[in-house]
Amino acid sequence: MKRTARFIWVLSLLLLAFHALVSHTISAEGEGKKVYVVPVEQAVEKGLASFLERSVKEARQSNADHIIFSIDTPGGAVDAASSIAKLFQNIEIPNTAFVEKNALSAGSYIALNADQIYMTPGSTMGAAGVITGDGNAASKKAQSNWIKAMRSAAETGGRDPKYAEAMANPDIDLPKYQAGEGKYLTLSANEAVEVGYAEGVVDDRAALLKQLNLEDAVIVETSPTFSEQIARLITNPVVVPILLSIASLGFVAELYSPGFGVAGIMGLLALVLFFYGHLIAGLAGYETIIFFALGIICIVLELFVPGGILGIIGVGAVIGSLFMTGNDMGYMAMSIGIALMVAIIASVVLFKTMGLERGFLKNIILNDSTSTEKGYISSKNRLELIGLEGITLTPLRPSGTGDFDNERIDVVTEGGFIEKGKRVKVVKTEGTRVIVREINKEE
């Protein structure tokens, strides 16, 4: 009897322990796990790529179990999107692209490189045509490379690449999903699920976490630091030419202003922000800043050392350092061109309104003149000699010497040859130049 009771007691304990273990496993499926939520918002540029790289690094160091990239972007720079896509492809942590509103243009390419995609009702994905900085379609080569990248991203995720190509190529005809002929494909949330580009449609992040069985996980939300926010703003394709234009305008205005004032500080701050933002975004290194500083030094030295070589080297170094901060040489050339145009226009306006009597330019430009009004006479004009007759003391070929009222005067003929000892007459004087003509015997 005691053995039976002891057996029942041990069996009960085992059943209770098993029940507790199963209950804990079921209830704690998401407990103890850590999920990083990383926003992919606003324009896609190098500043965003730098922020995402830092966030993924933090997730790795924290042994995160999942990364959710919350996407809402109208697109942006192709080179930045390529860097982000490469980052996604090398993430060993399970990750999800969560399209909360829009994943357009470069945003759709980023989403396609995630492990899986979920979208909210009303969100869209697509419209990934390559557009240059001036709003025109990119070259055929650039478009071809971009289409291949879109197809490759879709194929890597096991998706039908024709829809990715239609997002980047308006010539692909998918009448069921396209708004019209010659339009880039844009998929709604339900359409994305229908064609296999999204795993599902969820109302919000909580619903997504539940769908991923991570509702009880610890959520860690990342956000750009102040420096990264500045970098994102400054590396924006719209802001770059504005900053360079402000810098050029400030320095040109400073040339026409006495001392170093507001205009010069404005230009200097614009350049500091430009290089600081590109440095934080990883686009510029300290060697770029050193190169720029050497260019400025050469330009300043040119003001004191004649020759022009230092000035040419300085301008080349400054422009070269600006090109070194960008991956897209064409866009940087356009930005620098805009800044130069602003500088030229400002110079013309300031010259007409202020002249050269003010500012730094008055110290390096000669404004004084030796005019007759101030008592300066370049040479004495011998007008009193006109009509005077004399004799040539030397042959005139066509210049030589003549005697006029016992005064030896250097003279020149009108072009012909006059022998020595001939009678001549002064017909014109031009400063120190006395022009004579031979007197014929008849005269």
C-alpha positions in Angstrom: 0.0 0.0 0.0 2.8 2.4 0.9 4.6 1.5 -2.4 1.4 2.2 -4.4 1.0 5.6 -2.6 4.6 6.5 -3.2 4.3 5.6 -6.9 1.2 7.7 -7.3 2.9 10.6 -5.5 6.0 10.4 -7.7 3.9 10.1 -10.9 1.8 13.1 -9.9 5.0 15.1 -9.4 6.2 14.1 -12.8 2.9 15.0 -14.4 2.9 18.4 -12.7 6.5 19.1 -13.8 5.7 18.1 -17.4 2.6 20.3 -17.4 4.5 23.2 -16.0 7.2 22.7 -18.6 4.7 22.5 -21.5 2.8 25.5 -20.2 6.0 27.6 -19.9 7.1 26.6 -23.4 3.7 27.6 -24.9 3.3 30.8 -23.0 6.9 31.9 -23.3 7.5 31.2 -27.0 8.4 34.9 -27.5 9.7 35.6 -24.0 13.3 36.1 -23.6 13.8 37.1 -27.2 14.9 40.5 -28.4 13.6 42.3 -31.5 15.2 45.4 -32.9 12.9 47.8 -34.7 14.9 50.0 -37.1 13.1 52.9 -39.1 13.9 53.3 -42.8 12.2 56.7 -43.4 12.4 59.8 -45.5 14.8 59.9 -48.5 17.3 57.1 -49.1 20.8 58.6 -48.9 24.2 57.8 -47.5 23.3 59.2 -44.1 20.5 56.6 -43.9 22.9 53.8 -44.9 25.3 54.9 -42.1 22.5 54.8 -39.6 21.3 51.4 -40.7 24.8 50.0 -40.5 25.2 51.2 -37.0 21.7 49.8 -36.0 22.5 46.3 -37.4 25.9 46.3 -35.6 24.1 47.1 -32.3 21.6 44.3 -33.0 24.4 41.8 -33.6 26.2 42.9 -30.4 23.0 42.5 -28.4 22.3 39.0 -29.8 19.0 40.1 -31.2 16.7 37.4 -32.4 14.9 39.4 -35.1 15.2 42.8 -36.9 12.2 44.6 -38.2 12.9 47.4 -40.7 10.0 49.8 -40.6 9.9 51.3 -44.1 8.2 54.5 -45.2 10.3 56.2 -47.9 9.7 57.8 -51.3 13.1 56.5 -52.5 16.3 58.3 -53.1 19.9 57.7 -54.3 20.7 54.5 -56.1 24.2 54.2 -54.7 22.8 54.5 -51.1 20.1 51.9 -51.9 22.8 49.6 -53.2 24.8 50.0 -50.0 21.8 49.3 -47.9 20.8 46.2 -50.0 24.4 44.8 -49.5 24.0 45.4 -45.8 20.7 43.5 -45.8 22.2 40.6 -47.8 24.9 40.1 -45.1 22.6 40.1 -42.1 22.6 36.6 -40.5 19.8 37.7 -38.1 16.2 36.9 -39.3 14.7 40.2 -40.5 11.5 41.5 -41.9 10.7 44.5 -44.1 7.6 46.1 -42.6 6.1 48.5 -45.2 4.0 50.9 -43.0 3.1 53.3 -45.8 5.3 53.5 -48.9 8.3 51.6 -50.2 8.8 53.4 -53.5 11.7 53.5 -55.9 14.9 52.7 -54.0 12.7 51.8 -51.0 11.2 48.9 -52.9 14.6 47.6 -53.8 15.6 47.7 -50.1 12.5 45.8 -49.1 13.1 43.1 -51.6 16.5 42.4 -50.0 14.9 41.6 -46.6 14.1 38.0 -45.6 10.3 38.6 -45.8 7.9 41.5 -46.4 4.8 42.5 -44.5 2.6 45.5 -45.4 -0.1 47.5 -43.8 -3.5 48.1 -45.5 -3.2 51.0 -47.9 0.6 50.8 -48.2 2.3 50.5 -51.6 5.5 49.2 -53.1 7.2 49.9 -56.5 7.6 52.8 -58.9 11.4 52.2 -59.0 12.4 54.1 -62.2 15.9 55.6 -62.2 15.7 59.4 -62.3 18.7 61.8 -62.4 19.1 64.8 -60.2 17.6 67.1 -62.8 14.4 65.1 -63.0 15.2 63.3 -66.3 15.4 59.6 -67.0 18.9 58.1 -66.4 21.1 56.8 -69.2 20.2 53.4 -70.7 23.2 51.8 -69.1 22.2 53.0 -65.6 18.6 51.9 -66.2 19.8 48.4 -67.4 22.0 48.0 -64.3 19.2 49.0 -62.0 16.7 46.6 -63.7 19.2 43.8 -63.2 19.6 44.7 -59.6 15.8 44.7 -59.0 15.4 41.3 -60.7 18.3 39.8 -58.7 16.8 41.0 -55.4 13.4 39.4 -56.3 15.0 36.1 -57.4 17.2 35.9 -54.3 14.0 36.1 -52.2 12.3 33.5 -54.4 9.9 35.9 -56.0 8.9 36.2 -59.6 11.4 38.8 -61.1 9.0 40.1 -63.8 7.1 42.2 -61.2 10.4 43.7 -59.9 11.4 44.5 -63.5 8.1 46.1 -64.2 8.7 48.4 -61.2 11.8 49.7 -62.9 10.9 49.3 -66.5 7.8 51.0 -67.9 8.0 48.9 -71.1 6.9 45.8 -69.2 3.2 45.3 -69.8 1.2 43.9 -66.8 -2.2 45.4 -67.4 -3.8 43.7 -64.4 -1.6 45.7 -62.0 -0.3 48.7 -63.9 -2.1 52.0 -63.9 -1.5 52.4 -67.7 0.8 51.7 -70.5 4.3 53.2 -70.0 3.8 53.4 -66.2 6.1 51.9 -63.5 4.4 49.1 -61.6 3.2 49.9 -58.1 1.7 47.2 -56.0 -0.9 47.7 -53.2 -0.6 45.5 -50.1 -3.1 43.0 -51.3 -1.6 42.9 -54.8 1.9 42.3 -53.3 0.5 39.3 -51.4 -1.3 38.1 -54.5 1.9 38.0 -56.6 4.1 36.6 -53.8 6.0 39.8 -53.0 4.6 40.1 -49.4 4.0 37.4 -46.9 1.0 39.1 -45.5 -1.0 42.2 -44.6 -1.1 43.3 -40.9 -2.8 46.3 -39.3 0.2 47.5 -37.2 3.4 46.5 -35.6 1.7 44.6 -32.7 -0.1 42.5 -35.3 3.2 41.9 -37.1 4.9 40.7 -33.9 2.0 38.4 -33.2 2.2 37.0 -36.7 5.9 36.4 -36.1 5.2 34.8 -32.7 7.3 37.6 -31.1 4.5 39.4 -29.2 6.2 38.8 -25.9 9.7 39.7 -27.1 11.7 42.7 -25.7 11.4 45.5 -28.3 14.4 47.8 -28.8 13.7 50.8 -31.1 16.7 52.5 -32.7 16.7 56.1 -33.9 19.3 58.3 -35.6 21.6 60.3 -33.3 21.8 64.0 -33.6 24.9 63.7 -35.7 23.3 61.1 -37.9 20.2 63.3 -38.4 22.5 66.2 -39.5 24.3 63.8 -41.8 21.0 62.6 -43.3 19.9 66.2 -43.9 23.2 67.4 -45.4 23.7 64.4 -47.7 20.2 64.8 -49.1 20.5 65.4 -52.9 18.5 68.6 -52.6 20.5 70.1 -49.7 24.0 69.6 -51.2 23.8 72.2 -54.0 22.0 74.6 -51.5 24.9 74.3 -49.0 27.5 74.8 -51.7 25.6 77.8 -53.1 25.4 79.4 -49.7 29.1 78.9 -49.2 30.0 80.5 -52.6 27.5 83.4 -52.0 28.9 84.1 -48.5 32.5 84.2 -49.7 31.8 86.4 -52.7 29.8 88.8 -50.5 32.6 88.9 -48.0 35.0 90.1 -50.7 32.8 93.2 -51.0 32.4 93.7 -47.2 35.0 95.4 -44.9 36.6 93.0 -42.4 35.3 89.4 -41.8 31.6 89.6 -41.0 28.3 87.8 -41.3 28.7 86.8 -45.0 32.0 85.1 -44.4 30.8 83.3 -41.3 27.7 82.1 -43.3 29.9 80.7 -46.0 32.3 79.1 -43.6 29.5 77.4 -41.6 28.0 76.1 -44.8 31.3 74.4 -45.7 31.8 73.1 -42.2 28.3 71.5 -42.2 28.9 70.1 -45.7 32.1 68.3 -44.7 30.9 67.3 -41.2 27.7 65.7 -42.6 29.7 63.8 -45.3 32.3 62.7 -42.7 29.6 61.3 -40.4 27.9 59.6 -43.3 31.2 57.9 -44.2 31.4 59.7 -47.6 34.4 61.8 -46.7 37.6 61.1 -44.7 40.0 63.4 -43.0 42.2 63.3 -46.0 39.4 65.1 -47.9 39.2 67.8 -45.3 43.1 68.2 -45.4 43.0 68.4 -49.2 40.4 71.1 -49.0 42.3 73.1 -46.4 45.5 72.9 -48.5 43.5 74.3 -51.4 42.3 77.3 -49.3 45.8 77.9 -48.1 47.1 78.0 -51.7 44.4 80.4 -52.7 45.2 82.8 -49.8 49.0 82.6 -50.7 48.2 83.5 -54.3 47.0 86.9 -53.0 50.6 87.6 -51.8 52.7 85.6 -54.3 52.4 86.6 -57.9 52.4 84.0 -60.7 48.9 82.4 -60.7 50.2 78.8 -60.2 49.2 78.7 -56.5 45.8 80.0 -57.3 45.2 77.3 -60.0 46.5 74.6 -57.6 44.2 75.9 -54.8 41.1 76.0 -56.9 41.8 72.5 -58.3 42.3 71.2 -54.7 39.1 72.7 -53.5 37.0 71.4 -56.4 38.8 68.0 -56.1 38.0 67.7 -52.4 34.3 68.3 -53.2 34.3 65.6 -55.8 35.9 63.2 -53.3 32.9 63.5 -50.9 30.4 62.0 -53.4 30.1 58.7 -55.2 28.0 60.2 -58.0 30.4 62.4 -59.9 27.7 63.7 -62.3 25.5 64.9 -59.4 28.4 66.5 -57.6 29.5 68.2 -60.9 25.9 69.6 -61.2 26.0 70.8 -57.5 29.3 72.6 -58.0 28.1 74.1 -61.3 25.1 75.5 -59.5 27.3 77.0 -56.8 29.6 78.6 -59.4 26.7 80.1 -61.2 25.4 81.6 -58.0 28.9 83.0 -57.3 29.2 84.6 -60.8 25.7 86.2 -60.6 26.4 87.5 -57.0 29.8 88.9 -58.2 28.2 90.8 -61.1 25.4 92.2 -58.9 27.7 93.3 -56.1 30.2 94.8 -58.6 27.5 96.9 -60.1 26.0 98.0 -56.8 29.2 98.4 -54.7 32.0 98.6 -57.2 35.5 97.9 -55.8 35.7 100.7 -53.2 34.8 98.4 -50.3 35.9 95.2 -48.8 38.9 93.0 -49.3 39.1 93.6 -53.0 40.1 97.3 -52.5 43.4 96.1 -51.0 44.4 94.0 -54.0 43.1 96.1 -56.9 44.7 99.4 -58.0 42.1 102.1 -58.1 44.3 105.1 -58.4 45.5 106.6 -61.7 48.1 109.1 -62.8 45.8 111.5 -64.7 46.5 115.0 -66.0 43.8 116.3 -63.6 46.1 115.2 -60.8 49.1 116.9 -62.3 50.6 113.8 -64.1 51.9 114.3 -67.7 53.0 111.2 -69.5 55.1 113.2 -72.1 55.4 116.7 -73.4 53.6 117.4 -76.6 55.7 119.7 -78.9 52.8 121.3 -80.6 54.8 124.5 -81.1 57.0 122.7 -83.6 54.2 122.3 -86.2 55.1 124.3 -89.3 58.7 124.8 -88.3 61.3 124.3 -91.0 64.8 122.8 -90.6 67.6 120.7 -92.1 68.2 117.0 -91.7 71.5 116.3 -89.9 71.4 112.6 -90.7 69.6 110.5 -93.3 66.0 109.7 -92.3 65.3 106.0 -92.7 62.6 107.0 -91.7 63.9 108.3 -88.4 66.9 110.5 -87.7 67.9 113.9 -86.5 67.2 117.4 -87.7 68.2 121.0 -86.9 65.3 123.4 -86.2 66.3 126.9 -85.1 69.6 125.5 -83.7 67.8 122.8 -81.7 68.7 119.1 -82.5 65.4 117.2 -82.5 64.8 113.5 -83.2 62.3 113.3 -86.1 60.6 110.7 -88.3 59.3 110.9 -91.8 55.9 110.0 -93.0 57.3 106.8 -94.3 59.8 107.7 -97.1 63.6 108.2 -97.1 65.1 111.7 -96.9 68.8 112.3 -97.4 71.1 114.3 -95.1 71.1 118.0 -95.7 67.6 118.2 -97.0 65.1 120.9 -96.0 62.2 119.5 -94.0 59.1 120.8 -92.4 57.3 119.6 -89.2 53.8 118.5 -90.2 52.6 116.7 -87.0 53.6 116.0 -83.4 52.3 113.0 -81.4 53.8 113.4 -77.9 57.5 113.1 -78.3 57.2 111.9 -81.9 57.9 114.7 -84.4 56.9 113.9 -88.0 58.5 115.8 -90.9 58.1 116.1 -94.6 60.7 117.1 -97.2 60.3 120.6 -98.7 60.2 120.5 -102.5 62.2 123.2 -104.3 59.0 124.6 -105.6 57.9 125.4 -102.0 
